[in-house]
């Protein structure tokens, strides 16, 4: 191999190592920021149990490109794993009459009795933030593809999500 090829090969490998290092630093900072935002939401929303969203690339899109996206949040007062397992989209399918789940639209237009201690402004901001097309790559990097993310006061729980 010629010296020119060796030099360009070494420069390229160095560039890739730098990229991986920067990507790791960015991922750590993004995760830290995400944790801070979620913690703020829970601090301002004493009746909130969990924030849930799905993110995935569709398996089929009528011939269009299947592009990864983050979907709208739903939220609930549920805190127990068994109750959280019964939340699908914005609906609670369990047997506990004290548990509710909603998306932003549903919550704003109903659930009058549940609006006391939930910071809807922070939830709306968070929803817009995670669905921003500029952050989708970061969301996929942090949480994965074909997943359901459940944010609670204790952190993030990630489950495989079968969406089709």
C-alpha positions in Angstrom: 0.0 0.0 0.0 1.4 3.4 -0.9 2.2 6.0 1.7 -0.6 8.3 0.4 -3.1 5.5 0.9 -1.8 4.8 4.4 -2.0 8.5 5.4 -5.6 8.9 4.1 -6.6 5.6 5.8 -5.2 6.8 9.1 -6.9 10.2 8.8 -10.2 8.5 8.0 -9.9 6.1 10.9 -9.0 9.0 13.3 -12.0 11.0 12.0 -14.3 8.0 12.7 -12.9 7.6 16.2 -13.6 11.4 16.9 -17.1 11.0 15.5 -17.8 8.1 17.9 -16.4 10.0 20.8 -18.5 13.1 20.0 -21.6 11.0 19.5 -21.1 9.3 22.9 -20.7 12.7 24.6 -23.7 14.1 22.8 -25.8 11.0 23.8 -24.8 11.4 27.4 -25.7 15.1 27.5 -29.0 14.5 25.7 -29.9 11.7 28.2 -29.0 14.1 31.1 -31.2 16.9 29.6 -34.0 14.5 29.0 -33.9 13.3 32.6 -33.9 16.9 33.8 -37.0 17.8 31.7 -38.9 14.7 32.9 -37.9 15.3 36.5 -39.2 18.9 36.2 -42.5 17.6 34.9 -42.9 15.1 37.8 -41.9 17.8 40.3 -44.6 20.1 38.9 -47.2 17.4 38.5 -47.7 15.5 41.8 -50.7 13.5 40.4 -48.7 12.2 37.4 -47.6 8.6 37.5 -46.1 8.1 34.1 -45.5 9.5 30.7 -45.7 7.0 27.8 -44.9 7.2 24.2 -44.0 4.9 21.3 -41.3 5.4 18.7 -40.7 3.3 15.6 -40.3 3.0 11.9 -43.4 1.6 10.2 -43.0 -1.8 8.6 -45.0 -0.6 5.6 -46.0 2.9 4.4 -48.0 2.4 1.1 -44.8 2.5 -1.0 -43.4 5.6 0.8 -40.2 5.4 2.7 -40.6 3.9 6.2 -39.2 6.7 8.4 -38.6 6.5 12.2 -40.8 8.8 14.2 -41.7 9.5 17.8 -45.4 9.5 18.6 -47.6 11.6 20.8 -47.3 11.1 24.6 -50.0 9.8 26.8 -49.9 10.1 30.5 -51.5 8.5 33.5 -51.7 8.6 37.3 -50.8 4.9 37.4 -47.6 4.0 39.1 -47.8 0.2 39.6 -46.3 -2.0 36.9 -49.5 -4.1 36.5 -51.5 -0.9 35.9 -48.9 0.5 33.6 -49.1 -2.7 31.5 -52.8 -2.0 31.0 -52.3 1.3 29.3 -52.5 1.2 25.5 -52.3 4.5 23.7 -54.3 6.9 25.8 -56.6 4.2 27.3 -56.4 2.3 30.5 -57.8 -1.2 30.1 -57.4 -2.5 33.6 -59.8 -3.0 36.5 -58.7 -0.2 38.9 -61.5 2.5 38.8 -59.0 5.1 40.2 -56.6 4.9 37.3 -56.9 7.1 34.2 -54.9 7.7 31.1 -55.1 10.4 28.5 -53.4 12.1 25.6 -53.0 15.8 25.5 -56.2 16.5 23.5 -58.3 14.2 25.6 -56.9 15.6 28.8 -57.6 19.2 27.8 -61.1 18.5 26.6 -62.3 16.2 29.4 -61.0 14.8 32.7 -62.1 18.0 34.5 -61.8 16.1 37.8 -58.2 15.2 37.1 -56.7 18.6 36.1 -55.7 19.7 39.6 -52.0 18.6 39.8 -50.8 18.0 36.3 -48.5 20.6 34.5 -50.1 20.5 31.1 -47.8 23.3 29.8 -44.7 21.2 30.6 -46.3 18.1 29.1 -47.1 20.0 25.9 -43.5 21.3 25.7 -42.1 17.8 26.3 -44.4 16.3 23.6 -43.3 18.9 21.1 -39.7 18.4 22.0 -39.6 14.7 21.6 -41.5 14.8 18.3 -39.3 17.5 16.8 -37.8 16.0 13.6 -34.4 17.5 14.5 -34.3 15.3 17.6 -35.6 12.0 16.2 -32.1 10.6 15.6 -31.3 11.3 19.2 -34.5 9.7 20.4 -33.8 6.6 18.4 -30.2 6.6 19.7 -31.3 7.0 23.4 -34.3 4.6 23.5 -34.2 2.5 20.3 -36.6 1.6 17.5 -39.9 -0.3 17.8 -40.2 0.6 21.5 -42.7 1.9 24.1 -41.0 4.2 26.6 -42.5 4.6 30.0 -41.0 7.5 32.0 -41.7 7.5 35.8 -40.3 9.2 38.8 -37.8 6.4 39.0 -36.5 6.7 35.4 -37.2 5.3 32.0 -38.5 1.8 31.2 -38.2 0.6 27.6 -40.3 -2.2 26.2 -40.4 -3.8 22.8 -43.4 -2.5 20.9 -45.3 -4.4 18.3 -47.1 -1.7 16.3 -48.5 -3.5 13.3 
